[in-house]
């Protein structure tokens, strides 16, 4: 084992993206979640399937060396954070304040047992300045000594979550509540300037600076374009995103809007427009993934 990732949140992104890439790179993955059935299944099975779906082919991979801890068990959660090599959080922006007491307790335990190794925490949420937001929530939970340790040893790292994961139905789970269906896109851009310590040896992790460009590209091109296709698809009474993406009028409107964001980003960051346009073209192809079965309602 190369080390341990503590993944806070065992939902679709936690299992279907972050947990997968760390496990396949040789790390143990400990999931923290409040869903008892998920945690029980992780500890019983020690592995779970991820189905990678595209219009051309599908592939099933097994994510191994995984286990789980109940998110209400403060002693168990603190013990895992105290000995983590890396952390990632994917719980939803609205739930970040709810996990702060657990994060704070874990970091305090880490320092109290003498573990002064740097710890970078990947914040896998669609939020600009999520690092500043989480830092503010955590900072006032520490005493003066702990505030200094927090400043020197803990990296709060913004990420851009681009992998699309649909809501899992019983049919898609095929009898396994841990199964996740995902698209093949599997890159994780991160803010290299906020990272503390050595980068994990995970090929899919792509450090970038300045990161503000990448999080804005994600929100104002990917998320905006995806949402526009969903809303227009809803007006057309489509069930699936791919149906809306195949409609020439919907596609044209979404593409034009994404292009306007691209022009702004190109001007603000000095990125060649053609480079961003390639990203738009790739996204539109990904929106057309029939095998993924992503719905207008889920995206909207």
C-alpha positions as CSV (number, residue, x, y, z in Angstrom):
1,X,0.0,0.0,0.0
2,X,1.2,3.5,-0.9
3,X,-0.8,5.0,2.0
4,X,-4.3,5.7,3.1
5,X,-6.9,8.1,1.7
6,X,-9.8,9.0,4.0
7,X,-12.7,9.8,1.7
8,X,-15.4,11.8,3.5
9,X,-18.6,10.9,1.7
10,X,-19.3,7.5,0.1
11,X,-21.8,8.7,-2.5
12,X,-21.5,8.5,-6.3
13,X,-18.5,10.8,-6.6
14,X,-16.8,9.4,-3.5
15,X,-17.1,5.8,-4.7
16,X,-17.4,6.3,-8.5
17,X,-14.4,8.7,-8.9
18,X,-12.2,9.6,-6.0
19,X,-12.2,6.2,-4.3
20,X,-11.7,4.5,-7.6
21,X,-8.6,6.4,-8.8
22,X,-6.9,6.2,-5.4
23,X,-7.6,2.5,-5.0
24,X,-6.4,1.7,-8.5
25,X,-3.2,3.7,-7.8
26,X,-2.4,1.4,-4.8
27,X,-3.9,3.3,-1.8
28,X,-6.2,2.0,0.9
29,X,-9.4,3.9,0.9
30,X,-11.4,4.5,4.1
31,X,-14.9,5.9,3.5
32,X,-16.7,8.0,6.1
33,X,-20.5,8.3,5.7
34,X,-23.7,8.4,7.7
35,X,-25.5,5.8,5.5
36,X,-25.3,2.6,7.6
37,X,-26.2,0.3,4.7
38,X,-23.3,1.6,2.6
39,X,-20.8,1.4,5.4
40,X,-21.9,-2.1,6.3
41,X,-21.6,-3.2,2.7
42,X,-18.1,-1.7,2.3
43,X,-16.9,-3.5,5.4
44,X,-18.6,-6.8,4.4
45,X,-17.3,-6.8,0.8
46,X,-14.1,-4.9,0.9
47,X,-14.7,-4.0,-2.8
48,X,-17.3,-2.7,-5.2
49,X,-17.9,-2.5,-8.9
50,X,-17.7,0.6,-11.1
51,X,-19.3,0.4,-14.5
52,X,-17.7,2.7,-17.1
53,X,-20.2,3.4,-19.8
54,X,-20.0,5.0,-23.3
55,X,-21.9,4.7,-26.5
56,X,-19.1,2.5,-27.9
57,X,-18.4,0.1,-25.0
58,X,-18.8,-0.6,-21.3
59,X,-16.3,-1.8,-18.8
60,X,-16.6,-3.1,-15.3
61,X,-13.7,-2.5,-12.8
62,X,-13.5,-3.5,-9.2
63,X,-12.4,-1.1,-6.6
64,X,-10.6,-3.0,-3.9
65,X,-8.9,-2.4,-0.5
66,X,-11.8,-0.3,0.8
67,X,-13.6,-0.1,4.1
68,X,-16.0,2.2,5.9
69,X,-16.5,4.1,9.1
70,X,-19.8,5.5,10.4
71,X,-19.8,9.3,10.3
72,X,-21.5,9.6,13.7
73,X,-18.7,7.8,15.5
74,X,-16.5,10.7,16.4
75,X,-13.8,8.5,18.0
76,X,-13.5,6.2,14.9
77,X,-13.6,9.2,12.5
78,X,-11.0,11.1,14.5
79,X,-8.7,8.0,14.5
80,X,-8.8,7.7,10.7
81,X,-8.1,11.4,10.1
82,X,-5.3,11.3,12.6
83,X,-3.5,8.6,10.5
84,X,-4.5,9.7,7.0
85,X,-1.9,10.3,4.3
86,X,-4.5,12.2,2.2
87,X,-8.1,13.2,2.6
88,X,-10.9,14.1,0.2
89,X,-14.4,15.5,0.9
90,X,-17.5,14.9,-1.3
91,X,-20.6,15.5,0.8
92,X,-22.3,18.4,-1.0
93,X,-21.7,22.1,-0.2
94,X,-24.7,22.4,2.1
95,X,-23.3,19.6,4.3
96,X,-19.8,21.0,4.8
97,X,-20.7,22.9,8.0
98,X,-22.2,19.6,9.4
99,X,-18.9,17.7,9.1
100,X,-16.6,20.5,10.6
101,X,-16.8,19.2,14.2
102,X,-15.6,15.8,13.0
103,X,-12.8,17.3,10.8
104,X,-11.7,19.5,13.7
105,X,-11.7,16.6,16.2
106,X,-9.7,14.5,13.8
107,X,-7.0,17.1,13.1
108,X,-6.7,17.8,16.9
109,X,-6.2,14.1,17.5
110,X,-3.7,14.0,14.7
111,X,-1.6,16.7,16.3
112,X,-2.1,15.3,19.9
113,X,-0.6,11.9,18.9
114,X,2.4,13.7,17.4
115,X,1.6,13.3,13.8
116,X,2.9,16.5,12.3
117,X,3.0,15.3,8.7
118,X,1.4,17.6,6.2
119,X,-2.1,16.6,5.2
120,X,-3.8,17.9,2.0
121,X,-7.6,17.7,1.9
122,X,-9.1,17.6,-1.6
123,X,-12.4,19.5,-1.6
124,X,-14.5,17.8,-4.3
125,X,-17.4,20.2,-4.4
126,X,-18.7,22.5,-7.1
127,X,-18.0,25.8,-5.3
128,X,-15.8,28.7,-6.1
129,X,-13.4,29.4,-3.1
130,X,-14.5,26.3,-1.3
131,X,-11.0,26.2,0.3
132,X,-11.6,29.7,1.8
133,X,-15.1,28.7,3.0
134,X,-13.9,25.5,4.7
135,X,-10.9,27.3,6.2
136,X,-13.2,29.9,7.8
137,X,-15.4,27.2,9.2
138,X,-12.5,25.2,10.7
139,X,-10.3,28.0,11.9
140,X,-12.3,29.2,14.9
141,X,-12.6,25.6,16.3
142,X,-8.8,25.6,17.2
143,X,-6.8,27.2,20.0
144,X,-3.8,29.4,19.2
145,X,-1.4,26.5,19.0
146,X,-3.7,24.5,16.8
147,X,-4.3,27.5,14.5
148,X,-0.5,27.7,13.8
149,X,-0.4,23.9,13.1
150,X,-3.5,24.2,10.8
151,X,-1.9,27.1,8.9
152,X,1.5,25.2,8.4
153,X,0.4,21.6,8.0
154,X,-3.0,21.4,6.4
155,X,-3.7,22.1,2.7
156,X,-7.3,22.8,1.7
157,X,-7.3,22.1,-2.0
158,X,-9.9,23.1,-4.6
159,X,-10.7,20.5,-7.3
160,X,-12.8,20.4,-10.4
161,X,-15.1,17.4,-10.5
162,X,-15.9,16.8,-14.2
163,X,-16.9,13.1,-14.2
164,X,-20.6,12.7,-14.8
165,X,-22.4,10.1,-12.6
166,X,-26.1,9.5,-12.9
167,X,-28.5,8.8,-10.0
168,X,-28.3,5.0,-9.5
169,X,-31.6,3.1,-9.9
170,X,-32.2,-0.4,-8.6
171,X,-31.9,-1.7,-12.1
172,X,-28.5,-0.1,-12.5
173,X,-27.3,-1.4,-9.2
174,X,-28.0,-5.0,-10.2
175,X,-28.4,-6.1,-6.6
176,X,-25.3,-4.4,-5.3
177,X,-25.9,-1.1,-3.5
178,X,-22.3,-0.2,-3.9
179,X,-22.3,-0.4,-7.7
180,X,-21.7,3.0,-9.5
181,X,-22.2,3.8,-13.2
182,X,-19.9,6.5,-14.6
183,X,-18.7,8.0,-17.8
184,X,-15.1,7.3,-19.0
185,X,-13.8,10.8,-18.4
186,X,-11.6,10.5,-15.4
187,X,-9.3,13.5,-14.8
188,X,-9.1,15.4,-11.5
189,X,-7.7,18.9,-11.9
190,X,-6.5,20.3,-8.5
191,X,-5.1,23.6,-7.2
192,X,-1.4,23.0,-7.0
193,X,-0.8,26.2,-5.1
194,X,-2.9,25.1,-2.1
195,X,-1.4,21.6,-1.9
196,X,0.8,20.9,1.2
197,X,3.3,18.0,1.1
198,X,3.9,15.5,-1.7
199,X,1.3,15.0,-4.4
200,X,-0.3,11.5,-4.4
201,X,0.9,9.1,-7.0
202,X,-2.4,9.0,-8.8
203,X,-2.1,9.5,-12.6
204,X,-5.6,11.1,-13.0
205,X,-4.7,14.0,-10.7
206,X,-3.7,17.0,-12.7
207,X,-2.2,20.0,-10.7
208,X,-2.8,23.4,-12.2
209,X,-2.0,27.0,-11.4
210,X,-3.8,29.4,-11.4
211,X,-6.7,27.2,-10.5
212,X,-9.4,29.9,-10.6
213,X,-9.5,29.3,-14.4
214,X,-10.3,25.6,-14.1
215,X,-13.0,26.0,-11.4
216,X,-14.7,28.7,-13.5
217,X,-14.4,26.7,-16.7
218,X,-16.1,23.8,-14.8
219,X,-19.0,26.0,-13.5
220,X,-19.5,28.4,-16.3
221,X,-19.0,26.1,-19.3
222,X,-19.6,22.5,-18.1
223,X,-22.2,23.0,-15.4
224,X,-23.9,25.9,-17.3
225,X,-24.0,24.0,-20.6
226,X,-25.2,20.8,-18.9
227,X,-28.0,22.7,-17.1
228,X,-29.0,24.5,-20.2
229,X,-29.4,21.2,-22.1
230,X,-31.4,19.9,-19.1
231,X,-33.8,22.8,-18.9
232,X,-34.4,23.0,-22.7
233,X,-34.8,19.2,-22.7
234,X,-37.4,19.5,-20.0
235,X,-39.3,22.0,-22.1
236,X,-39.2,19.5,-24.9
237,X,-40.5,16.8,-22.6
238,X,-37.4,14.6,-22.9
239,X,-36.5,12.1,-20.2
240,X,-32.8,11.7,-20.9
241,X,-30.0,14.3,-21.4
242,X,-28.8,12.5,-24.6
243,X,-32.2,13.1,-26.1
244,X,-31.9,16.8,-25.5
245,X,-28.3,16.9,-26.7
246,X,-29.3,15.2,-30.0
247,X,-31.9,18.0,-30.7
248,X,-30.1,20.4,-33.1
249,X,-31.8,23.5,-31.7
250,X,-31.0,22.6,-28.1
251,X,-27.5,21.7,-29.0
252,X,-27.0,25.0,-30.9
253,X,-28.3,27.2,-28.1
254,X,-26.2,25.4,-25.5
255,X,-23.1,25.5,-27.7
256,X,-23.6,29.3,-28.3
257,X,-23.9,30.0,-24.6
258,X,-20.9,27.9,-23.7
259,X,-19.0,29.8,-26.4
260,X,-19.9,33.1,-24.7
261,X,-18.4,31.8,-21.4
262,X,-15.4,30.6,-23.4
263,X,-14.8,34.1,-24.8
264,X,-14.9,35.6,-21.4
265,X,-12.5,33.1,-19.9
266,X,-10.2,33.4,-22.9
267,X,-10.0,37.2,-22.3
268,X,-9.7,37.0,-18.5
269,X,-7.0,34.3,-18.4
270,X,-5.2,34.7,-21.7
271,X,-6.2,31.1,-22.7
272,X,-6.5,30.6,-26.5
273,X,-10.2,30.4,-27.4
274,X,-9.5,27.3,-29.7
275,X,-8.3,25.4,-26.6
276,X,-11.5,26.1,-24.7
277,X,-13.6,25.4,-27.8
278,X,-12.1,21.9,-27.9
279,X,-13.3,21.4,-24.4
280,X,-16.8,22.5,-25.3
281,X,-16.8,20.1,-28.3
282,X,-15.8,17.2,-26.0
283,X,-18.4,18.1,-23.4
284,X,-21.2,18.1,-26.1
285,X,-20.1,14.6,-27.1
286,X,-20.1,13.5,-23.5
287,X,-23.7,14.9,-23.0
288,X,-24.7,12.5,-25.8
289,X,-23.7,9.4,-23.8
290,X,-26.8,7.2,-24.1
291,X,-25.4,4.3,-22.1
292,X,-25.0,6.5,-19.1
293,X,-28.7,7.0,-18.9
294,X,-28.4,10.4,-17.2
295,X,-31.7,12.2,-16.9
296,X,-32.9,15.7,-17.5
297,X,-34.3,15.8,-14.0
298,X,-31.0,14.8,-12.3
299,X,-28.9,17.3,-14.2
300,X,-31.5,20.1,-13.9
